[in-house]
Amino acid sequence: QVQLVESGGGLVQPGGSLRLSCAASGSIFSINAMGWYRQAPGKQRELVAAISWGGGKIEYGDSVKGRFNISRVNAKSTVYLQMNSMKPEDTGVYYCAAVFLIRPMTVSKNPNEYTYWGQGTQVTVSS
C-alpha cells in the first residue's frame, strides 16, 4: 500500500501563488507516475498536472498551462505543484494521485488509471 499526504493548501488572493506538496510513503516501489487532480463543487474531477517517474514527461490541464508547474524529488518521494497567477476558478479540492505504469517514461491523464489517492487539500482563490 501507498499513502499519499497533501499539504500546502489554503486561501490565496487572485493573482497569488501557492505551492502544494504530496509526500508518498509505504510501498513506493509500486508507483512511478504521479499526478494532481482537482474537483470543484458540482464539477467532475479534472487533471491539473501529471509527471512521469524521471520527470521527463509532463502533462498539464488546458486551464493551468503556463501558470502551474509540477515537479518531483524522488529521493524525498515527494511531488510538488507550484501554482502561480491563480484565478477564482482554480478553487477546489486538490488531490494527489499515483500509479505504476508499465512504461515508466509515460504519464496518465485518466483518473481511473490511478491506484492511490490522497485525502485532498482545499485551495480557495478569493479576494
Secondary structure per residue as TSV (DSSP state, phi and psi in degrees):
chain	resnum	aa	ss	phi	psi
A	1	Q	-	360.0	150.8
A	2	V	E	-123.4	135.1
A	3	Q	E	-108.9	134.8
A	4	L	E	-119.7	127.8
A	5	V	E	-125.1	117.3
A	6	E	E	-90.3	153.0
A	7	S	E	-153.0	163.5
A	8	G	-	104.8	-3.1
A	9	G	-	-71.2	171.2
A	10	G	E	160.1	-163.1
A	11	L	E	-100.5	133.2
A	12	V	E	-140.8	148.9
A	13	Q	-	-80.2	154.6
A	14	P	T	-54.5	135.8
A	15	G	T	90.3	-9.8
A	16	G	-	-84.1	-174.3
A	17	S	-	-132.0	151.8
A	18	L	E	-143.4	153.3
A	19	R	E	-125.1	119.3
A	20	L	E	-96.3	147.6
A	21	S	E	-125.1	149.0
A	22	C	E	-135.7	114.4
A	23	A	E	-101.5	128.2
A	24	A	E	-101.0	143.1
A	25	S	E	-145.1	168.3
A	26	G	E	95.4	-136.9
A	27	S	S	-83.0	66.4
A	28	I	G	-68.6	-15.0
A	29	F	G	-67.8	-14.4
A	30	S	G	-92.0	9.9
A	31	I	-	-133.3	153.9
A	32	N	-	-138.3	-60.1
A	33	A	E	-75.6	144.1
A	34	M	E	-136.3	159.6
A	35	G	E	-154.6	166.4
A	36	W	E	-118.6	132.7
A	37	Y	E	-123.1	162.0
A	38	R	E	-140.3	155.9
A	39	Q	E	-140.9	122.1
A	40	A	-	-95.5	156.9
A	41	P	T	-55.0	129.1
A	42	G	T	77.7	5.1
A	43	K	S	-121.5	161.3
A	44	Q	-	-76.5	156.7
A	45	R	-	-65.9	134.1
A	46	E	E	-127.8	151.0
A	47	L	E	-68.9	133.0
A	48	V	E	-100.4	-54.0
A	49	A	E	-162.4	152.1
A	50	A	E	-139.5	149.1
A	51	I	E	-141.0	139.8
A	52	S	-	-78.3	174.0
A	53	W	T	-54.8	-49.4
A	54	G	T	-88.1	-3.6
A	55	G	S	83.4	2.5
A	56	G	-	-77.6	-18.1
A	57	K	-	-122.5	123.4
A	58	I	E	-134.8	140.5
A	59	E	E	-129.4	142.6
A	60	Y	E	-123.5	149.8
A	61	G	-	-67.8	149.6
A	62	D	G	-58.0	-35.0
A	63	S	G	-74.3	-12.5
A	64	V	G	-116.5	-2.7
A	65	K	T	-58.6	134.1
A	66	G	T	85.3	-9.8
A	67	R	T	-117.1	-34.4
A	68	F	E	-107.8	153.7
A	69	N	E	-139.1	125.8
A	70	I	E	-102.4	142.9
A	71	S	E	-150.7	169.4
A	72	R	E	-149.6	152.1
A	73	V	E	-125.3	99.8
A	74	N	G	-64.7	-30.5
A	75	A	G	-62.6	-23.9
A	76	K	G	-105.5	0.8
A	77	S	T	52.4	42.1
A	78	T	E	-131.5	139.1
A	79	V	E	-118.4	144.4
A	80	Y	E	-120.6	154.5
A	81	L	E	-133.3	108.2
A	82	Q	E	-91.3	120.8
A	83	M	E	-114.3	118.7
A	84	N	-	-119.6	163.1
A	85	S	S	47.6	50.3
A	86	M	-	-71.5	150.0
A	87	K	-	-122.9	157.9
A	88	P	G	-55.0	-32.5
A	89	E	G	-72.6	-3.9
A	90	D	G	-82.4	-5.6
A	91	T	-	-62.7	136.4
A	92	G	E	162.3	-178.6
A	93	V	E	-92.9	126.8
A	94	Y	E	-101.6	127.6
A	95	Y	E	-115.7	139.1
A	96	C	E	-93.3	143.2
A	97	A	E	-140.0	154.1
A	98	A	E	-144.9	151.3
A	99	V	E	-154.2	157.9
A	100	F	-	-102.1	116.3
A	101	L	-	-102.8	140.7
A	102	I	S	-58.9	-39.8
A	103	R	S	-98.9	103.6
A	104	P	T	-66.1	-15.1
A	105	M	T	-93.5	15.2
A	106	T	-	-114.0	172.4
A	107	V	-	-130.0	168.5
A	108	S	-	-120.8	135.6
A	109	K	-	-104.9	1.8
A	110	N	-	-98.7	114.0
A	111	P	G	-61.3	-25.4
A	112	N	G	-70.9	-15.0
A	113	E	G	-85.3	-16.7
A	114	Y	-	-78.5	135.5
A	115	T	-	-89.9	-37.9
A	116	Y	E	-120.0	142.7
A	117	W	E	-135.3	145.1
A	118	G	-	-83.0	179.6
A	119	Q	-	-80.4	-18.1
A	120	G	-	97.3	152.8
A	121	T	E	-135.4	135.6
A	122	Q	E	-79.1	132.8
A	123	V	E	-123.0	125.0
A	124	T	E	-125.0	125.4
A	125	V	E	-111.6	110.0
A	126	S	-	-159.1	149.2
A	127	S	-	-93.4	360.0
